[in-house]
Amino acid sequence: MKFYKRLLAMAIVATVFISVFAFGATAYGSDNDIPFSVKVPGYQGKVYTNAEYRGNSGIEVPWKVNFTYSEEGKGTIMYFYLSGPWYSKESNVKAVKQGSGNKYFDAYDSCKKMNVGLAIKNNNKEDGNKYNVSGYWDEETAKHAFSY
């Protein structure tokens, strides 16, 4: 009887260990391509995407943006950053050129276990035109070298 209790206890411990490891491995580990398509207001106006949950990842796990289309034109620039609750800034603002591919940036250390959206800001100070922009983003990716 003692043998079966010990065997059962080991099976429970193994199950818990495997479950915890599997959950931790999926918190980040792959790049998602969450599409965005928004109209960005002029005069450095901002717009926000729907929020996604960023887990317990630290600053070593980047967020990603791929700015694929701008109505303003090919190779134009928009500013991107992670936006948290009450539109708090959860990463540095990054200038990204349309068509430049995946860009990976660090989030603030405080950006854990929260819903974050992608903030997109027009880079034009004196242009009131609104522009449709689109691409893909991910709040929490696999580990990558950061883009600067």
N, C-alpha and C positions, 0 to 999 in steps of 0.2 A: 504494500500500500504506500509506503514511504517513497518507493521508486516512482510510482505513478504521480504522486504529488510533486515530486521534484521535476519530473518530465513535463507536467502541466505548467509549472512555474517557468521553466525554461522556454516553453513554447509561447507563453504570454509575453515574456521579456523579448523574445525574438520578434514577435509580431509588432510590439510597440516600437522597437528599434527600427524595423523595416518601415513602418508607417511614418515615423518621424523623419527618417532619412529621405523617403520618397517625397514627403511634403516639402522638406527643405530644398531638395533638388529642383522642384518645380516652381519655387517662388520666383526664380529667374532662371535663365538657362537657354532661352530661345528668343529669337527676335520675332515679334508680331508686327504685322503691317496693318495698323489701324488707320483706315482711310479718313482724311478730312477734306472738306470742300466748303469753303466759307467766302463771304464777301468782306474784305477788310476795308474799314472806313479810311478816308483821307486824313491829312494833317496829323500823322502819327497816331491815328486811332487804333484801338485794339479790339480783337474778337477772341472768343474762347470756344474750344471744342468741348464735347461731353467729357466728363471725368472718367478715369480708369483708376483702379486700386493699385497703388504702389506698396509692395509688401515691406518687409523688414530689411531690405537691402540697404547697405551703406553707400558711401560716396564712391566706392570702387565699382559699383554697378551703374552703368550709364543709362540715360534715356536717349532716344533716337528721333531724328526727323529726316525725312527725305522730301524736299520741296520740288515737286515734279512739274507744276504748271503755275504760271502767273499770267493773268490777262494783261498786266502791264508790259510784258514782253519777255523774251528769252534772256536769261542771264541776269535778271533783275534781283534785287535783294529785299528780303523781309527779315524782321527780327522775331525770334522764337524764344520762349522760356516756359518752364513748368509753372502752373498756377494752382495753388491749393485753395483751401477753404477761405471764403470771403475775399477771393482774388489775391491772396497772399502770393508773393514771389517765392518760389521754391527752388530756383536755379538762377544762375546768371543769364542775362539777356545775350543771345548769340545771333550775329548777322549770318544769314545763310543765303547763298546764291542759288537761284533757280537752276535746276539741272545738274547740281554738283554731287548728287548721289546721297547715300546714307552718311549722316553726321552724328557722332556720338559725343554726348556732353555729360558732365557730372552734375548731380543734384546736390542741394544743400543737405547737410547731415541731419537736419530736422525733418527732412522729407521721407519719413518712414510711416508705414501703416496708415496711409491716408489716401483719399481720392484726389487725384491731380488731373488737370486738363492741360491742353497745349494752348498757350497764349500766343497769338500772332499779331504783331504790331507793324503797321506801315512805316517804312523808313523815310517817307517824304514829309518834310516839315512844312513846305509851302505849296503842296499839291493837294487839293480837296477831292481828287478823283477817288472813287471806290474801285477796288480791283477784286475779281474772283481769283482765288488761289486754291490749289489743292496739292495733295501729296499723301504721305503716310508718316505715322509716328508710332512710338512705343514708349510707355512710361517707365519700363524696367526691362532691360535687354540682357542677353548673355554678356559676359565680360568682353570688352573690346578696348582697343587703344582709343584714347580720347582725341577728338578733332579740335583743333584750335584755330 
